[in-house]
Every structure is written in structure tokens, then in C-alpha cells.
Amino acid sequence: MVLGLEITPAIATALYTALLTDTGGFRFSNTSARCLAVASHLIAAGVEPETMYRRIYASVSIGRIRLLSEALGTVEVDSAIGLATIEVQAGQLERHNVIPEHLDGVAEYPRSIEGTRLALLFRDLGHGKVKVSFRSIGSVDANAIARRFGGGGHAKAAGALVEGSLAEVKAKVAAAAREVLLQG
């Protein structure tokens, strides 16, 4: 019982989903001993970790795989400073019958490239707007860079909506990222 409430299997599942997704499957730095202890209690209350993993991370549509395949073809890496970028063109989501939430995790691919300290996902929304997702490793503050473009978030993950064409926004944001990466 927590706060005088019984943790039912449905409540445990909802809470475990939040923990699992917020910690990136218990991989990110916010995975603490307390977080894992809470997960343990939720499992004892009826959560099935394998089922949750499959439901959240291992059950995707063919459209999402095709979109990911196209996006991976756009990866660019500046290994000298640890910058990697990936793009999603306007109309790609619709063409593959994919929703924006299906892009969750796409920025992890360039971030996972050896030596990368900052990954940028550029999603062209059309109509002169580009959504930029910033994902960092180590001491690079993704939030500080996103704030330069009117966005925000936290040190390891942030975002911004930037006006301009995909090429313009990519050039502008990548230049700011290079400046930060060269400083540290």
C-alpha cells in the first residue's frame, strides 16, 4: 500500500511504463537504486517485465521500420567533434502511416555512434518549421543548446521548434552545436 492506496496490477503497469520509458529501459543516468527498488515493488504487484518490454520497445509497425531505414540513410557524423545528425523529411510520417510518437528513440541511433557527444534529430514539419531533438552524452548540455533556439528540456535531452527550411535550420543548429562541442 502506498499513500493508503492499493497498488493494483493495472496501477503497477502504468507506473512501470512511466519508469521504463523515462529511464530508457533502465539505461539512462536517471536509473537510480530507488528507481530499481520501485520497479521491484511494481513487479511484485503483478507487472511482467518481458511483456512490458515487448509492448513498449519490441512491437513496431512495418511503416516505422521503413521510416527508420530512410532516416538512417541521412545520418551524418563529424567524428572530430562528436556530432551526429539524422533527418526526417516532411511527409515521411504520412507516407509510412506513422505517428510522431513512433519517432521516439530515433535520435538514439546517431547518439549511439562511437565518439558521439551530441546527436541532433531534424524533423521537417513542413510550412517552414523544423522540430529539432537534442540528445547528449557526458558533460554536453543539450538543454543549453536548445534554449538558444527557444526550446528547452534537460541536460541530456531537449528540443526546439525552429523556423526555416530543413537545410537552413540544420545549418544554423549544427553551427551552434559545433561551437559548443569545440569549447569542451
GIGIQUI-V486215 format. One record per run of one state. SS is the DSSP state (helix for helix, strand for strand, loop for the rest). FROM is the first residue (numbers start at 0). TO is the last residue. If there is no record, write none. Layout:
SS_FROM_TO ; SS_FROM_TO
This chain:
loop_0_0 ; strand_1_1 ; loop_2_3 ; strand_4_4 ; loop_5_7 ; helix_8_21 ; loop_22_31 ; helix_32_43 ; loop_44_47 ; helix_48_56 ; loop_57_60 ; helix_61_71 ; loop_72_74 ; strand_75_77 ; loop_78_81 ; strand_82_87 ; loop_88_90 ; helix_91_94 ; loop_95_98 ; helix_99_102 ; loop_103_104 ; helix_105_110 ; loop_111_116 ; strand_117_125 ; loop_126_127 ; strand_128_135 ; loop_136_140 ; helix_141_146 ; loop_147_150 ; strand_151_152 ; loop_153_155 ; strand_156_162 ; loop_163_164 ; helix_165_182 ; loop_183_183
